[in-house]
Amino acid sequence: MAKFNLKLREHRHERPDYGSEFDIRVAAFAVERPVVTEEGAPGFVREPRLELFLLAVSNMVGEDTFYEAAADRDARFRELVAGVAVADPEWFARFVPWLRTGAMLRSASVVAALEGARAQVAAGIPGSRAVVDSALQRADEPGEALAYWLGRYGRSLPKPVKRGIADAAVRLYHERSLLKYDTDGRAVRFGDVIELTHPVARDERQGRLFRHALDRRHRAGAAAPAALPTLAARAELMAVPVHRRAAIDDPAVLRAAGMTWEALAGWRQSTMDATAWESAIPSMGYFALLRNLRNFDEAGVSDTAAAAVAARLSDPAEVAASRVLPMRFLSAYNAVPDSRWSGVLERALQHALPNVPALAGRLLVLIDTSSSMDSPFSRDGSLRCWDAAAVFGIALAARAQEATIVSFSTESRWFPEVAGEPVLAAVRRFKRDGYFFAGGTCTAQAVREHYRGHDRVVILTDEQAHVHGAWSVVATVPQRVPVYTWNLAGYRVGHAPAGPFRHTFGGLSDGAFAMIPLVEAGEGGGWPF
């Protein structure tokens, strides 16, 4: 979904302040200061790289959170990026590509790359061209990046920014991507990117594509050259009268014209019926299938088509290749509860569990279900932070040798595991049986009540601990017992200091829990890149 490249969108033009000095330290430890969380408990300010990491992996650019307005949050992000990019450019050059391809965050990585490049250019630090290129991994993202820059800083493009965007355009622009992403709804089109950044085509075919992108940008209805076969096939389909289009349902014909399911719906100019969906399903990607299950049911797709979808969704190889996060299966289930897809989604989520480490010993998992955890976790609002915390916490417990799961808010409650129960079924039981409390965030109290000599403690929270009973939330846990906090919201102030055996991470990517054995093996210095 486009975040910056939209017509008629208003852009704020405030400039980031580069005057702040940042204390970049070798270890990613928090700096203890007399500060408090949003709920008044003692808090801890983190060193800038760790604060940036946590904010980036949990930040949906331009969106409000429970405690922090979007504008304030985005300004803090830009300031952190500018400081860290200059103070530790080697770390920053590893961080941005990981943010895009490891954490799978598009908007945050685009903003980080561009704001970091701006700061590095001003400081005379080389290397930002490659960083900008690394942040752009889908064909609409060069336009997104250019739209963001034009909206904030105007048409004066520093060379590293211009060349980084051009490099990405050469990698990503082809016939199918032009058909999918070069639409009238974008303020910055493929032709604009080509005009402003001057990419050098890798061969004659791409050169023809670049010329056609310029033609269609400046001449409405510009004809596609015959030398670009996918565009020519699409043109043939567009010439078919509307009343005859519903009869064209051969998947091979549609595929040759680069017809995605989204394009098919618009081309038909009618509701996607069962026949239309069945013609689109063979060419749909894994995530597209997952998000359209309710549409398939409403259209009445045949049992044969549904079986084909189910086979793909529950195929272990497809699950692994898709890198779909566990909470996406919960989101899909929420859209089609108690349907023919329930068992399929349960199996798919179980196939995703190998990404979760099998931890030896006794594990305490604390899931924050306070009111602030009702903030959106997914962009469409279908998943809340506490949904994500529940599915990851229960998945981690399912893979552990022995685990205790606790839901906590103002009060806390032990969640009993059921042997052999699928993770998705356990999450449904967690919600059905009243484990979402929606009170305050009494983290320290929950730790005191439930820690019983466990070998590890994992806390899934937004860290905004409540003032009642306030002291360090890990005071009850012996110093040499690891405590891992996953911050799902990226607020500035944390609930505990970082340091040996005390680790704070942000977001919930498919590799998030791999951080536990990574840290315990002493590898990677605590960063996942």
NORNORNOR-V949178 format. One record per backbone hydrogen bond with DSSP energy under -1.0 kcal/mol. CO is the residue of the C=O (numbers start at 1). NH is the residue of the N-H. Records with the same first field share a line. If there is no record, write none. Layout:
CO: NH ; NH
//
This chain:
4: 6
6: 9
22: 24
27: 29
31: 45
33: 35
35: 43
37: 40
39: 467
41: 37
44: 494
45: 31
47: 51
48: 52
49: 53
50: 54
51: 55
52: 56
53: 57
60: 63
68: 65
69: 73
70: 74
71: 75
72: 76
73: 77
74: 78
75: 79
76: 80
77: 81
78: 82
79: 83
80: 84
81: 85
82: 86
83: 87
84: 88
88: 92
89: 93
91: 95
92: 96
94: 98
95: 99
96: 100
97: 101
98: 102 ; 103
99: 105
106: 110
107: 111
108: 112
109: 113
110: 114
111: 115
112: 116
113: 117
114: 118
115: 119
116: 120
117: 121
118: 122
119: 123
120: 125
121: 124
127: 131
128: 132
129: 133
130: 134
131: 135
133: 136
138: 141
140: 144
141: 145
142: 146
143: 147
144: 148
145: 149
146: 150
147: 151
148: 152
149: 153
150: 154
155: 157
158: 162
159: 163
160: 164
161: 165
162: 166
163: 167
164: 168
165: 169
166: 170
167: 171
168: 172
169: 173
174: 178
175: 179
176: 180
177: 181
178: 182
181: 183
183: 186
185: 7
189: 193
190: 194
191: 195
192: 196
193: 197
194: 198
203: 207
204: 208
205: 209
206: 210
207: 211
208: 212
209: 213
210: 214
211: 215
212: 216
213: 217
214: 218
215: 219
219: 222
225: 228
228: 232
229: 233
230: 234
231: 235
232: 236
233: 237
234: 238
235: 239
237: 240
241: 244
242: 245
245: 248
247: 249
250: 254
251: 255
252: 256
254: 259
255: 258
258: 260
260: 264
261: 265
262: 266
263: 267
264: 268
271: 273
273: 277
274: 278
275: 279
276: 280
277: 281
280: 283
281: 284
285: 289
286: 290
287: 291
292: 296
293: 297
294: 298
295: 299
296: 300 ; 301
302: 306
303: 307
304: 308
305: 309
306: 310
307: 311
308: 312
309: 313
310: 314
312: 315
315: 319
316: 320
317: 321
318: 322
319: 323
325: 328
326: 330
327: 331
328: 332
329: 333
330: 334
331: 335
332: 336
339: 342
341: 345
342: 346
343: 347
344: 348
345: 349
346: 350
347: 351
348: 352
350: 353
352: 355
353: 356
359: 401
361: 402
362: 455 ; 456
363: 404
364: 458
365: 406
366: 460
367: 408
369: 438
370: 373
371: 374
372: 375
373: 386
375: 385
378: 381
383: 377 ; 378
384: 388
385: 389
386: 390
387: 391
388: 392
389: 393
390: 394
391: 395
392: 396
393: 397
394: 398
395: 399
402: 363
404: 365
405: 415
406: 367
407: 413
408: 369
409: 442
411: 409
413: 407
418: 421
422: 426
423: 427
424: 428
425: 429
426: 430
427: 431
428: 432
429: 433
430: 435
431: 434
439: 371
441: 443 ; 466
442: 446
443: 447
444: 448
445: 449
446: 450
447: 451
456: 364
457: 484
458: 366
459: 486
460: 368
461: 488
463: 465
465: 41
467: 470
472: 475
478: 481
482: 457
483: 503
484: 459
485: 505
486: 461
487: 507
494: 44
499: 502
501: 483
502: 499
503: 485
505: 487
509: 512
512: 515
513: 516
514: 518
515: 519
516: 520
517: 521
518: 523
519: 522
524: 527
//
